[in-house]
Amino acid sequence: MAEAGPITLDIVTGFLGAGKTTLINRLLADPALADTAVIVNEFGEISIDHLLIETGGEEGIVELGDGCLCCTVRGALVDTLAELAARRPALRRVVVETTGLADPAPVLRAVMAHPGLSRLYRLGNVVTVVDAVNGMATLDAHEEARSQVALADRLVLSKGALAQEQERQALARRLARLNPQAGLFDADALEAAARLLEPGIAPRRVPPAGHHHAHHHDDHDHAHGPDAFRSVSLTHDRPLARTVVENFLDLLATQQGEHILRIKGLVETVEAPERPLLVQGAQRLLHTPQHLPRWPESGRGTRIVVIGDGALDTGYIGRIFAAFAGEAQVDTPDRAALQDNPLAIPGFRR
Ligand SMILES: Nc1nc2c(ncn2[C@@H]2O[C@H](COP(=O)(O)OP(=O)(O)OP(=O)(O)O)[C@@H](O)[C@H]2O)c(=O)[nH]1
């Protein structure tokens, strides 16, 4: 029997909320990419990405535990890739979605320098998604984002329709300066997504180890070089009125907006408890919440993760969420007073 050929390994990266999962769904919908498995890595202890990837079943998705792919869960990635390789020849391609905070260089090195894996896998493309609305500020502020762009074989500009044309063009020029070799694609104009993963012309260079990459892990604080990130997970087990959720998000944006990098969560609403409400935000851009068709097997209940810079006040966010969530159960005239002052103690009139 002929030996099965290597599996192509592609990496989809991009800063928090740039549109990686959205792009992966487009890739998976392309019949040219049947026989593809997806490995998802998320930052923040509540993971919902695997619920948002549409493969028609969950067996094609492997979720790595909470932690950064470029450090804490690198070993888990290596193990997962080795396990997936046993599915050859049926499995032809693996796409790894990194956390928005990962520097893809150590990930590439971990695979290509591994004697077993480098025989089983062939490196395909690094596809980096850059959000047209937040991209410029993100590149200014975060070294990880610049590294993601610099390592890309293909760059995809997302959310173009939400940005000003001038902004979009300036960002495209900056991307071309940062990485002149990479092909630049507009997500809105991308017809056959699988084209992004076609073999490129330039030979891949995996950057040498030893570049500046300092870490500390302290609960969910995470620092890469000069950047530091914090996250807070919010959960609630009873349905919340949609207005309560909207008011919470409004207050969050007003009070902590400058520190927020990503908001993502599922909410169980009073109005439609059968269908989870997906809440998404990337920096100051809050996307319109949408209902998903059904709850995942892991069950109902609200879970929201907020990721921000080192100045994100996670304690404050926890307190205002608790105040709003508690308020939803107190259906009394105090409701309005509490909405005006979410830090008020439920039932306590001023
Ligand atoms: N209008 C528009 N919205 C987009 C586009 N790409 C992504 N979005 C929206 O942006 C939000 C974040 O998209 P995701 O695909 O979840 O982003 P992500 O990069 O996977 O996020 P993280 O995994 O949390 O880093 C969602 O609400 C998407 O619907 C786009 O090209 N246009």
The ligand as an SDF file (V2000), in Angstrom:
LIG
                    3D

 32 34  0  0  0  0  0  0  0  0999 V2000
  -19.2280   43.0200    8.8970 N   0  0  0  0  0  0  0  0  0  0  0  0
  -18.2890   42.1000    9.0860 C   0  0  0  0  0  0  0  0  0  0  0  0
  -18.2220   41.4810   10.2870 N   0  0  0  0  0  0  0  0  0  0  0  0
  -17.2680   40.5420   10.4520 C   0  0  0  0  0  0  0  0  0  0  0  0
  -16.3280   40.2070    9.4230 C   0  0  0  0  0  0  0  0  0  0  0  0
  -15.5020   39.2580    9.9090 N   0  0  0  0  0  0  0  0  0  0  0  0
  -15.9000   39.0200   11.1890 C   0  0  0  0  0  0  0  0  0  0  0  0
  -16.9590   39.7870   11.5070 N   0  0  0  0  0  0  0  0  0  0  0  0
  -17.6680   39.8340   12.8110 C   0  0  0  0  0  0  0  0  0  0  0  0
  -16.6970   40.1360   13.8080 O   0  0  0  0  0  0  0  0  0  0  0  0
  -16.9810   39.4520   15.0210 C   0  0  0  0  0  0  0  0  0  0  0  0
  -15.7620   38.6450   15.4390 C   0  0  0  0  0  0  0  0  0  0  0  0
  -15.5220   37.6690   14.4380 O   0  0  0  0  0  0  0  0  0  0  0  0
  -14.8240   36.2730   14.7530 P   0  0  0  0  0  0  0  0  0  0  0  0
  -14.7280   35.5240   13.4610 O   0  0  0  0  0  0  0  0  0  0  0  0
  -15.4650   35.5910   15.9010 O   0  0  0  0  0  0  0  0  0  0  0  0
  -13.3860   36.7970   15.2210 O   0  0  0  0  0  0  0  0  0  0  0  0
  -12.1500   35.9550   15.7940 P   0  0  0  0  0  0  0  0  0  0  0  0
  -10.9450   36.5580   15.2100 O   0  0  0  0  0  0  0  0  0  0  0  0
  -12.3730   34.4820   15.5400 O   0  0  0  0  0  0  0  0  0  0  0  0
  -12.2600   36.2610   17.3490 O   0  0  0  0  0  0  0  0  0  0  0  0
  -11.3730   35.6390   18.5580 P   0  0  0  0  0  0  0  0  0  0  0  0
  -11.2820   34.1580   18.2980 O   0  0  0  0  0  0  0  0  0  0  0  0
  -12.1360   35.9410   19.7940 O   0  0  0  0  0  0  0  0  0  0  0  0
  -10.0640   36.3200   18.5270 O   0  0  0  0  0  0  0  0  0  0  0  0
  -18.2100   38.5910   14.7360 C   0  0  0  0  0  0  0  0  0  0  0  0
  -19.3500   39.2890   15.2030 O   0  0  0  0  0  0  0  0  0  0  0  0
  -18.2340   38.4910   13.2260 C   0  0  0  0  0  0  0  0  0  0  0  0
  -19.5440   38.3130   12.7140 O   0  0  0  0  0  0  0  0  0  0  0  0
  -16.4330   40.9080    8.1570 C   0  0  0  0  0  0  0  0  0  0  0  0
  -15.6330   40.7060    7.2180 O   0  0  0  0  0  0  0  0  0  0  0  0
  -17.4320   41.8310    8.0580 N   0  0  0  0  0  0  0  0  0  0  0  0
  1  2  1  0
  2  3  2  0
  2 32  1  0
  3  4  1  0
  4  5  2  0
  4  8  1  0
  5  6  1  0
  5 30  1  0
  6  7  2  0
  7  8  1  0
  8  9  1  0
  9 10  1  0
  9 28  1  0
 10 11  1  0
 11 12  1  0
 11 26  1  0
 12 13  1  0
 13 14  1  0
 14 15  2  0
 14 16  1  0
 14 17  1  0
 17 18  1  0
 18 19  2  0
 18 20  1  0
 18 21  1  0
 21 22  1  0
 22 23  2  0
 22 24  1  0
 22 25  1  0
 26 27  1  0
 26 28  1  0
 28 29  1  0
 30 31  2  0
 30 32  1  0
M  END
$$$$
